[in-house]
Amino acid sequence: MSRSARFVQLLTLSSAALVAALTIPATALAQGSPTYDSDQTRVLVESMIDAHGGLDRWWAAPSFDYTVAMYLAAMPVGEDAGRRHADNWRFYRVAIEPRSSRGYVSLPGEGTGDVHVGHDGKQVWRRPYSFDVQRFRDNPMQLLYYHYSMLSLPWLTQQEGVNIARADDAELQGKAGLFAAVDLTFAPEGKTHGGYYRLFIDKESARLSGWVATTPYPLLPGAVLPEELGGNGRPNMFRVVDDWMDADGLLIPQAYNTFMITADGAHLAGTHLVVEPSFSSELRTQLLARPADAEIVLPRR
């Protein structure tokens, strides 16, 4: 389907979708297609997308709204580390509009419940927050897009500038058999995007069952990522899905784990749970406006 045809299709889905579309820059709505190394790879990836509910439903969703809860088991605790077990917990609510990547994050643990991070389509901003000040404070881009990207990986393969190539079948920690693997590399026009994602797809169900990444984010719709994005050099950090769940007709991980692979084996680094996901909630656009006490994170001035 051409870009223009897909645009027309999306505008006719519903009056709500039309109203939302008219508030988004045209460049954010344009959706291209990836480049495959073979027809066989394309069939494999498209089977994965179908197994997760298809692309059109995700692309037309008013938002992907969910809470993520996780425990960072690899982080040190105790008097010497200056950290408590409570500092290893993350619990926050995210709402992102898939076709534009506009969205916001609230941090209930900060005591206010107010939105602390947002992307209004032009700027990423943050209000003050202070969790885990001693060791690891998730930055605003992480809160917005790090786990959002993982949960959205089947659909984020379908962006212009994504190159997809078949990799060798591989095992996954705690799962039987071999999984089909594909590598995503990124060549966005006018930007530098280093690193890769490797996706592991179940050969029977076509579900995305795990992934490894050496860049913090894949390509995202909308002008959200910085001009230069490098790799983070963590090819030994694997995510493996334990359970899936249906959210408004789209299949997403409900529980997944992070493993660090070292010379002496696999070590659990974190465990993650997705709570109350929705693809039908309207984005609360009034929350996108930068509050008076918020600083601009991107674009950097």
Residue frames relative to the residue before (quaternion, step in Angstrom):
aa qw qx qy qz dx dy dz
M 1.0000 0.0000 0.0000 0.0000 0.00 0.00 0.00
S 0.4442 -0.6961 0.4942 0.2718 3.59 -0.88 0.90
R 0.6572 -0.4986 0.3762 0.4218 3.56 -1.26 0.32
S 0.6714 0.5039 -0.3088 0.4471 3.58 0.89 -0.91
A 0.6521 0.5132 -0.3189 0.4579 3.58 0.99 -0.81
R 0.6555 0.4974 -0.3156 0.4725 3.59 0.97 -0.82
F 0.6151 0.5515 -0.3409 0.4486 3.58 1.04 -0.77
V 0.6653 0.4915 -0.2991 0.4758 3.57 0.92 -0.94
Q 0.6386 0.5377 -0.3298 0.4408 3.58 0.96 -0.86
L 0.6792 0.4943 -0.2945 0.4557 3.56 0.89 -0.91
L 0.6584 0.5231 -0.3193 0.4370 3.58 0.95 -0.78
T 0.7025 0.4522 -0.2707 0.4783 3.59 1.15 -0.48
L 0.4355 0.7226 -0.4574 0.2811 3.60 1.22 -0.04
S 0.7737 -0.1994 0.1620 0.5791 3.58 0.92 -0.88
S 0.6098 -0.5490 0.4102 0.3981 3.55 -1.22 0.38
A 0.6118 0.5496 -0.3516 0.4471 3.58 1.09 -0.67
A 0.6493 0.5051 -0.3193 0.4704 3.56 1.00 -0.82
L 0.6296 0.5388 -0.3397 0.4449 3.59 1.05 -0.73
V 0.6538 0.5090 -0.3157 0.4625 3.57 0.91 -0.91
A 0.6625 0.5010 -0.3094 0.4630 3.56 0.93 -0.87
A 0.6572 0.5345 -0.3208 0.4236 3.57 0.91 -0.88
L 0.6643 0.5289 -0.3121 0.4261 3.56 1.01 -0.79
T 0.6676 0.4901 -0.3036 0.4711 3.60 1.23 -0.29
I 0.6529 0.5095 -0.2945 0.4769 3.59 1.29 -0.08
P 0.5406 -0.6134 0.4505 0.3586 3.62 -0.95 0.73
A 0.5840 -0.6083 0.4053 0.3530 3.59 -1.02 0.80
T 0.6258 0.5534 -0.3557 0.4191 3.60 1.02 -0.70
A 0.6392 0.5252 -0.3348 0.4511 3.57 1.11 -0.61
L 0.6709 0.5100 -0.3027 0.4452 3.59 1.13 -0.61
A 0.5744 0.6148 -0.3908 0.3733 3.58 1.10 -0.57
Q 0.0503 -0.7943 0.6054 0.0004 3.56 -0.77 1.03
G 0.2151 -0.7839 0.5712 0.1139 3.53 -0.79 1.02
S 0.4366 -0.6493 0.5261 0.3332 3.53 -1.06 -0.78
P 0.5306 -0.6419 0.4459 0.3280 3.59 -1.12 0.57
T 0.4041 -0.6555 0.5710 0.2846 3.53 -1.39 0.07
Y 0.1868 -0.8006 0.5651 0.0688 3.58 -0.76 1.09
D 0.4759 -0.6631 0.4922 0.3026 3.55 -1.18 0.54
S 0.8017 0.0037 -0.0023 0.5977 3.61 1.22 -0.30
D 0.6229 -0.5247 0.4218 0.3984 3.56 -1.29 0.30
Q 0.6137 0.5586 -0.3486 0.4357 3.58 1.07 -0.70
T 0.6446 0.5062 -0.3196 0.4755 3.57 1.01 -0.78
R 0.6308 0.5317 -0.3327 0.4567 3.58 0.99 -0.80
V 0.6505 0.5111 -0.3181 0.4631 3.60 0.91 -0.88
L 0.6431 0.5285 -0.3206 0.4521 3.59 0.95 -0.87
V 0.7003 0.4642 -0.2736 0.4681 3.60 0.82 -0.99
E 0.6659 0.4902 -0.3160 0.4652 3.59 0.93 -0.81
S 0.5980 0.5374 -0.3609 0.4726 3.61 1.13 -0.55
M 0.6227 0.5306 -0.3297 0.4712 3.58 1.05 -0.76
I 0.6575 0.5085 -0.3140 0.4589 3.59 0.89 -0.91
D 0.6469 0.5120 -0.3148 0.4694 3.59 0.95 -0.85
A 0.6530 0.5235 -0.3148 0.4477 3.59 0.98 -0.81
H 0.7164 0.4130 -0.2435 0.5068 3.58 1.20 -0.49
G 0.7288 -0.4708 0.2326 0.4393 3.59 1.20 0.35
G 0.5767 -0.6203 0.3692 0.3825 3.58 1.26 0.06
L 0.5740 -0.6314 0.4195 0.3097 3.53 -1.25 0.53
D 0.6527 0.5649 -0.3409 0.3725 3.60 0.84 -0.91
R 0.6481 0.5258 -0.3260 0.4441 3.59 0.96 -0.84
W 0.6578 0.4908 -0.3101 0.4798 3.60 1.00 -0.82
W 0.6783 0.5185 -0.2948 0.4292 3.58 0.83 -1.02
A 0.7315 0.4266 -0.2274 0.4808 3.60 1.04 -0.77
A 0.4529 0.7068 -0.4523 0.3011 3.63 1.22 -0.18
P 0.4832 -0.6681 0.4739 0.3090 3.63 -0.93 0.80
S 0.7717 -0.1477 0.0664 0.6151 3.58 1.20 -0.49
F 0.2656 -0.6499 0.6647 0.2555 3.50 -1.44 0.16
D 0.0213 -0.8231 0.5590 -0.0976 3.52 -0.27 1.40
Y 0.2257 0.7810 -0.5465 0.2013 3.60 -0.62 1.06
T 0.3241 -0.6781 0.6090 0.2537 3.53 -1.38 0.18
V 0.1576 -0.7617 0.6200 0.1029 3.55 -1.02 0.80
A 0.0644 -0.7622 0.6439 0.0192 3.53 -1.01 0.94
M 0.1022 0.8106 -0.5689 0.0939 3.59 -0.81 0.92
Y 0.2112 -0.7383 0.6232 0.1477 3.51 -1.27 0.51
L 0.2794 -0.7806 0.5434 0.1316 3.58 -0.69 1.15
A 0.1910 -0.8511 0.4812 0.0875 3.54 0.24 1.33
A 0.6564 0.5397 -0.3177 0.4206 3.60 1.09 -0.55
M 0.5939 0.5949 -0.3680 0.3973 3.59 1.18 -0.38
P 0.4757 -0.6998 0.4492 0.2867 3.63 -0.86 0.89
V 0.1001 -0.7651 0.6331 0.0617 3.55 -1.20 0.63
G 0.5368 0.6265 -0.4602 0.3279 3.55 -1.25 0.34
E 0.7198 -0.4562 0.3078 0.4231 3.52 -1.32 0.20
D 0.6562 0.5152 -0.3238 0.4463 3.60 0.94 -0.82
A 0.7062 0.4513 -0.2607 0.4792 3.56 1.01 -0.80
G 0.3630 -0.7464 0.4848 0.2760 3.57 1.20 -0.42
R 0.6476 0.4928 -0.3089 0.4924 3.56 1.19 0.52
R 0.3312 -0.7178 0.5829 0.1879 3.53 -1.25 0.65
H 0.6449 -0.4727 0.4019 0.4462 3.57 -1.28 0.14
A 0.5972 0.5771 -0.3631 0.4225 3.59 1.05 -0.67
D 0.6304 0.5464 -0.3382 0.4355 3.59 1.11 -0.60
N 0.6316 0.5435 -0.3300 0.4436 3.59 1.22 -0.35
W 0.6056 0.5598 -0.3619 0.4346 3.58 1.24 -0.19
R 0.0806 -0.7370 0.6674 0.0703 3.52 -1.26 0.66
F 0.0956 0.7747 -0.6161 0.1058 3.55 -0.92 0.94
Y 0.2933 0.7596 -0.5329 0.2300 3.58 -0.40 1.16
R 0.4039 -0.7087 0.5398 0.2081 3.52 -1.30 0.59
V 0.1101 -0.7942 0.5975 0.0096 3.55 -0.90 1.03
A 0.0216 0.7543 -0.6560 -0.0145 3.56 -1.17 0.67
I 0.0254 0.7981 -0.5958 0.0860 3.57 -0.62 1.20
E 0.3415 -0.6976 0.5905 0.2192 3.56 -1.08 0.78
P 0.4280 -0.7576 0.4107 0.2722 3.64 -0.30 1.17
R 0.7366 0.4595 -0.2724 0.4150 3.61 0.76 -0.93
S 0.7739 0.3075 -0.1859 0.5215 3.63 1.20 -0.27
S 0.3327 -0.7527 0.4797 0.3045 3.60 1.26 -0.52
R 0.3808 0.6725 -0.5279 0.3521 3.60 1.16 0.44
G 0.2914 0.7761 -0.5300 0.1786 3.58 -1.05 0.61
Y 0.2706 -0.7514 0.5842 0.1448 3.52 -1.36 -0.11
V 0.2381 -0.7477 0.6093 0.1142 3.53 -1.35 0.46
S 0.1134 -0.7628 0.6316 0.0792 3.57 -1.03 0.83
L 0.2369 -0.7717 0.5838 0.0872 3.55 -1.09 0.85
P 0.2322 -0.8141 0.5131 0.1416 3.61 0.07 1.23
G 0.6251 0.5743 -0.3370 0.4073 3.59 1.08 -0.66
E 0.5893 0.5748 -0.3708 0.4300 3.58 1.24 -0.26
G 0.5749 -0.6558 0.3428 0.3492 3.56 1.30 -0.01
T 0.7147 0.4396 -0.2663 0.4744 3.59 1.18 -0.27
G 0.3137 -0.7584 0.5102 0.2572 3.58 1.02 -0.78
D 0.4892 0.6630 -0.4321 0.3668 3.59 1.27 -0.05
V 0.5835 -0.5511 0.4536 0.3874 3.55 -1.29 0.31
H 0.1891 -0.8172 0.5408 0.0625 3.56 -0.84 1.03
V 0.7759 0.1629 -0.0919 0.6025 3.60 1.21 -0.44
G 0.0853 0.8117 -0.5751 0.0552 3.58 -1.02 0.73
H 0.1471 -0.7262 0.6589 0.1297 3.52 -1.37 0.37
D 0.2102 -0.8327 0.5063 0.0780 3.57 -0.43 1.24
G 0.6623 -0.4718 0.3035 0.4967 3.58 1.29 0.07
K 0.7625 0.2655 -0.1598 0.5680 3.55 1.27 -0.36
Q 0.8098 0.1160 -0.0163 0.5749 3.56 1.01 -0.85
V 0.2655 -0.6861 0.6460 0.2036 3.52 -1.29 0.55
W 0.0231 -0.8137 0.5802 -0.0281 3.58 -0.78 1.04
R 0.1427 -0.7800 0.6030 0.0871 3.54 -1.29 0.37
R 0.2966 -0.6886 0.6316 0.1971 3.49 -1.22 0.72
P 0.6561 -0.5172 0.3478 0.4254 3.62 -1.16 0.36
Y 0.1405 0.7351 -0.6601 0.0638 3.54 -1.11 0.80
S 0.2522 -0.8399 0.4789 0.0390 3.54 -1.05 0.78
F 0.3830 0.7524 -0.4968 0.2011 3.62 1.13 0.10
D 0.8578 0.1004 -0.1103 0.4919 3.53 -1.20 0.77
V 0.0898 0.8520 -0.5108 0.0711 3.57 0.80 0.99
Q 0.6386 0.5801 -0.3307 0.3825 3.59 1.13 -0.54
R 0.8514 0.2045 -0.0376 0.4816 3.57 0.92 -0.82
F 0.8316 -0.0519 0.1247 0.5387 3.58 0.57 -1.12
R 0.0226 0.7949 -0.6032 0.0617 3.55 -0.29 1.26
D 0.3869 -0.7359 0.5067 0.2281 3.59 -0.43 1.21
N 0.3587 -0.7427 0.5191 0.2244 3.58 -0.79 0.98
P 0.7123 -0.4894 0.2820 0.4166 3.62 -1.18 0.39
M 0.6487 0.5081 -0.3307 0.4601 3.60 0.97 -0.77
Q 0.6135 0.5352 -0.3508 0.4628 3.60 1.04 -0.70
L 0.6743 0.5037 -0.3048 0.4458 3.56 0.84 -0.96
L 0.6799 0.4843 -0.2889 0.4688 3.58 0.99 -0.79
Y 0.8876 0.1782 0.0128 0.4245 3.54 0.53 -1.24
Y 0.5248 0.6682 -0.4345 0.2986 3.62 1.09 -0.44
H 0.7779 0.2825 -0.1727 0.5341 3.60 0.64 -1.03
Y 0.5273 0.5951 -0.4161 0.4412 3.60 1.16 -0.37
S 0.6557 0.5143 -0.3135 0.4553 3.59 0.93 -0.87
M 0.6468 0.5189 -0.3264 0.4538 3.57 0.96 -0.83
L 0.6890 0.4829 -0.2813 0.4616 3.57 0.90 -0.92
S 0.7352 0.4097 -0.2115 0.4969 3.58 1.19 -0.57
L 0.3191 0.8148 -0.4561 0.1620 3.59 1.25 0.03
P 0.6248 0.5367 -0.3938 0.4081 3.68 0.78 -0.73
W 0.7365 0.4211 -0.2324 0.4757 3.60 0.92 -0.89
L 0.6403 0.5356 -0.3347 0.4373 3.59 1.07 -0.61
T 0.4865 0.6332 -0.4486 0.4014 3.60 1.23 -0.04
Q 0.7209 0.4961 -0.2384 0.4213 3.58 1.10 -0.68
Q 0.4238 0.6813 -0.4841 0.3491 3.57 0.95 0.90
E 0.5283 -0.5917 0.4941 0.3560 3.55 -1.15 0.58
G 0.7305 0.3677 -0.2934 0.4950 3.57 -0.86 0.97
V 0.5886 0.5258 -0.3756 0.4857 3.59 1.30 0.01
N 0.1427 -0.7632 0.6262 0.0705 3.56 -0.91 0.97
I 0.1030 -0.8148 0.5705 0.0053 3.58 -0.77 1.06
A 0.0224 0.8023 -0.5919 0.0735 3.56 -0.76 1.12
R 0.5117 -0.6367 0.4844 0.3134 3.56 -1.09 0.74
A 0.1410 -0.7557 0.6357 0.0706 3.54 -1.13 0.85
D 0.6765 -0.4855 0.3505 0.4287 3.57 -1.27 0.16
D 0.5631 -0.5684 0.4765 0.3643 3.55 -1.16 0.65
A 0.0587 -0.8165 0.5741 -0.0185 3.56 -1.07 0.73
E 0.4849 -0.6200 0.5295 0.3164 3.52 -1.35 0.31
L 0.2197 -0.7391 0.6163 0.1601 3.52 -1.35 0.37
Q 0.6018 -0.5941 0.4011 0.3521 3.55 -1.03 0.86
G 0.8559 0.1444 -0.1251 0.4806 3.57 -0.82 1.07
K 0.6956 0.4274 -0.2807 0.5047 3.60 1.23 0.10
A 0.4587 -0.6981 0.4853 0.2583 3.55 -1.09 0.74
G 0.7956 0.3493 -0.2379 0.4341 3.53 -1.26 0.52
L 0.5340 -0.6055 0.4930 0.3241 3.50 -1.42 -0.07
F 0.2595 -0.7628 0.5782 0.1281 3.54 -1.11 0.73
A 0.4780 -0.6355 0.5207 0.3106 3.55 -1.12 0.71
A 0.1411 -0.8125 0.5641 0.0421 3.58 -0.90 0.94
V 0.0330 -0.7620 0.6461 0.0273 3.53 -1.18 0.73
D 0.3062 -0.7402 0.5742 0.1691 3.55 -1.17 0.70
L 0.1789 -0.7493 0.6297 0.1000 3.53 -1.05 0.89
T 0.0197 0.7474 -0.6639 0.0135 3.55 -0.90 0.99
F 0.3368 -0.7933 0.4978 0.0970 3.53 -1.16 0.64
A 0.0180 0.7878 -0.6135 0.0523 3.55 -0.94 0.98
P 0.0082 0.8287 -0.5592 0.0240 3.60 0.49 1.15
E 0.5493 -0.6330 0.4331 0.3317 3.55 -1.00 0.82
G 0.8518 0.1603 -0.1327 0.4807 3.55 -0.86 1.00
K 0.7235 0.3641 -0.2364 0.5368 3.59 1.26 0.09
T 0.3427 -0.6953 0.5860 0.2360 3.56 -1.35 0.27
H 0.0343 0.7960 -0.5989 0.0808 3.56 -0.74 1.10
G 0.1250 -0.8331 0.5376 0.0370 3.57 -0.22 1.28
G 0.6938 0.4930 -0.3443 0.3963 3.53 -1.34 0.04
Y 0.2543 -0.7575 0.5847 0.1403 3.54 -1.35 -0.07
Y 0.2558 -0.6692 0.6559 0.2379 3.52 -1.46 0.08
R 0.1173 -0.7464 0.6476 0.0991 3.56 -1.10 0.73
L 0.1782 -0.8010 0.5694 0.0501 3.55 -0.68 1.19
F 0.1943 -0.7681 0.6035 0.0893 3.57 -1.03 0.88
I 0.1132 -0.8320 0.5424 -0.0255 3.54 -0.48 1.30
D 0.4520 -0.6803 0.5089 0.2717 3.56 -0.87 0.99
K 0.4423 -0.7386 0.4443 0.2476 3.58 -0.70 1.07
E 0.6971 0.4562 -0.2814 0.4761 3.61 1.11 -0.53
S 0.7887 0.3271 -0.1671 0.4930 3.59 0.75 -1.02
A 0.3223 -0.7597 0.4797 0.2981 3.59 1.29 -0.50
R 0.4238 0.6944 -0.4773 0.3323 3.59 1.20 0.38
L 0.4682 -0.6222 0.5446 0.3113 3.54 -1.18 0.65
S 0.1174 -0.8565 0.5027 0.0017 3.55 -0.40 1.27
G 0.8001 -0.0606 0.0322 0.5959 3.58 1.24 -0.21
W 0.0482 -0.7923 0.6075 0.0287 3.55 -1.29 0.22
V 0.1321 -0.7340 0.6582 0.1033 3.50 -1.37 0.37
A 0.0651 -0.8178 0.5718 0.0005 3.59 -0.99 0.77
T 0.1743 -0.7638 0.6094 0.1218 3.55 -1.17 0.64
T 0.6616 0.3464 -0.3257 0.5798 3.55 1.23 0.61
P 0.5508 -0.6624 0.3791 0.3378 3.62 -0.90 0.76
Y 0.8084 0.1044 -0.0335 0.5783 3.59 1.10 -0.60
P 0.3956 -0.6411 0.5819 0.3065 3.58 -1.17 0.52
L 0.6851 -0.4061 0.3448 0.4968 3.58 -1.21 -0.26
L 0.1475 -0.7828 0.6021 0.0537 3.54 -1.04 0.88
P 0.5265 -0.6076 0.4741 0.3590 3.62 -1.02 0.66
G 0.7446 0.3687 -0.2823 0.4795 3.57 -1.08 0.67
A 0.5242 -0.6404 0.4684 0.3094 3.54 -1.24 0.46
V 0.2314 0.8183 -0.4898 0.1920 3.56 0.47 1.20
L 0.6943 0.4797 -0.2908 0.4509 3.60 0.96 -0.79
P 0.5715 -0.5904 0.4334 0.3700 3.61 -1.14 0.54
E 0.6805 -0.5057 0.3440 0.4036 3.55 -1.28 0.35
E 0.7799 0.1496 -0.0847 0.6018 3.59 1.11 -0.66
L 0.0283 0.7850 -0.6157 0.0626 3.54 -0.77 1.10
G 0.1802 -0.8194 0.5391 0.0732 3.55 -0.55 1.16
G 0.6022 -0.5299 0.4419 0.4016 3.52 -1.35 -0.11
N 0.3814 -0.7313 0.5140 0.2357 3.58 -1.20 0.43
G 0.4665 -0.7413 0.4070 0.2592 3.58 1.27 0.25
R 0.5342 0.6274 -0.4145 0.3864 3.62 0.99 0.74
P 0.0891 0.8351 -0.5390 0.0641 3.62 0.62 1.01
N 0.6450 0.5136 -0.3294 0.4601 3.62 1.24 -0.12
M 0.5872 0.5487 -0.3835 0.4550 3.62 1.23 0.23
F 0.0557 -0.8261 0.5596 -0.0376 3.56 -0.35 1.30
R 0.1979 -0.7302 0.6375 0.1457 3.54 -1.19 0.69
V 0.0662 -0.7969 0.6002 -0.0174 3.57 -0.90 1.01
V 0.3588 -0.7544 0.5160 0.1895 3.57 -0.79 1.07
D 0.2824 -0.7413 0.5885 0.1558 3.56 -1.03 0.92
D 0.8091 -0.0097 0.0737 0.5830 3.57 0.86 -1.04
W 0.2559 -0.7361 0.6066 0.1573 3.52 -1.29 0.54
M 0.0915 -0.7817 0.6099 0.0928 3.56 -1.27 0.24
D 0.4378 -0.6681 0.5373 0.2706 3.54 -1.27 0.54
A 0.0149 -0.7770 0.6291 -0.0161 3.56 -0.89 1.00
D 0.8235 -0.1994 0.0863 0.5241 3.57 -0.27 1.28
G 0.7589 -0.4028 0.1943 0.4734 3.56 0.99 0.91
L 0.6618 0.4363 -0.3069 0.5267 3.59 1.29 0.05
L 0.3343 -0.7565 0.5364 0.1680 3.55 -0.93 0.98
I 0.0345 0.7939 -0.6033 0.0677 3.56 -0.75 1.10
P 0.5955 -0.5303 0.4310 0.4224 3.61 -1.19 0.27
Q 0.2634 -0.7391 0.5954 0.1731 3.55 -1.05 0.79
A 0.7823 0.0211 0.0084 0.6224 3.56 1.13 -0.75
Y 0.1112 0.7812 -0.6078 0.0892 3.55 -0.95 0.90
N 0.2986 -0.7673 0.5539 0.1237 3.53 -1.22 0.63
T 0.2949 -0.7180 0.6012 0.1899 3.53 -1.27 0.53
F 0.0848 -0.7932 0.6029 0.0114 3.56 -0.83 1.06
M 0.2319 -0.7182 0.6371 0.1568 3.53 -1.13 0.75
I 0.2114 -0.7798 0.5808 0.0995 3.57 -0.71 1.12
T 0.0174 0.7957 -0.6024 0.0608 3.57 -0.66 1.16
A 0.7421 -0.4100 0.2825 0.4487 3.56 -1.30 0.03
D 0.7474 0.3731 -0.2248 0.5016 3.61 1.10 -0.56
G 0.7816 -0.3516 0.1610 0.4893 3.57 1.14 0.55
A 0.6379 -0.5194 0.4139 0.3899 3.55 -1.36 -0.26
H 0.1022 -0.7934 0.5997 0.0213 3.56 -0.93 0.95
L 0.4462 -0.6830 0.5099 0.2727 3.56 -0.92 0.93
A 0.1512 -0.8110 0.5626 0.0532 3.57 -0.69 1.13
G 0.8021 -0.1009 0.0780 0.5834 3.58 1.15 -0.50
T 0.1513 -0.7638 0.6180 0.1086 3.53 -1.20 0.52
H 0.1659 -0.8308 0.5311 -0.0163 3.54 -0.83 1.10
L 0.0768 -0.7901 0.6081 0.0007 3.55 -1.05 0.86
V 0.2422 -0.7557 0.5952 0.1264 3.55 -0.97 0.95
V 0.1215 -0.8203 0.5589 -0.0024 3.55 -0.72 1.15
E 0.8757 -0.0106 -0.0145 0.4825 3.56 -1.05 0.92
P 0.1483 0.8035 -0.5640 0.1193 3.63 0.61 1.03
S 0.0186 -0.7854 0.6187 -0.0013 3.54 -1.18 0.63
F 0.1613 -0.7545 0.6269 0.1082 3.52 -1.16 0.74
S 0.6387 0.5400 -0.3207 0.4446 3.60 1.24 0.24
S 0.5372 0.6267 -0.4136 0.3841 3.62 1.22 -0.17
E 0.4484 -0.6764 0.5140 0.2779 3.56 -0.98 0.83
L 0.4807 -0.6317 0.5201 0.3153 3.55 -1.10 0.70
R 0.3411 -0.7337 0.5518 0.2023 3.58 -0.84 0.99
T 0.2282 -0.8502 0.4581 0.1231 3.53 0.28 1.32
Q 0.5707 0.5912 -0.3962 0.4095 3.61 1.13 -0.43
L 0.6465 0.5241 -0.3196 0.4529 3.59 1.19 -0.46
L 0.5532 0.6192 -0.3941 0.3939 3.60 1.25 -0.12
A 0.5728 0.6092 -0.3827 0.3927 3.60 1.16 -0.51
R 0.4773 -0.6887 0.4687 0.2798 3.57 -0.89 0.95
P 0.3820 -0.7244 0.5248 0.2321 3.61 -0.75 1.04
A 0.6715 -0.5271 0.3468 0.3886 3.55 -1.24 0.44
D 0.7396 0.4070 -0.2348 0.4819 3.60 1.06 -0.68
A 0.5327 0.6300 -0.3996 0.3996 3.61 1.27 0.29
E 0.2799 -0.7376 0.5889 0.1753 3.55 -1.15 0.70
I 0.4775 -0.6502 0.5069 0.3038 3.59 -1.17 0.59
V 0.2545 -0.7750 0.5673 0.1130 3.57 -0.86 1.04
L 0.7751 -0.0270 0.0491 0.6294 3.58 1.00 -0.93
P 0.5231 -0.2303 -0.8190 0.0505 1.56 -1.91 1.56
R 0.5258 -0.6438 0.4528 0.3225 3.55 -1.07 0.78
R 0.2975 -0.7745 0.5369 0.1526 3.55 -0.94 0.92
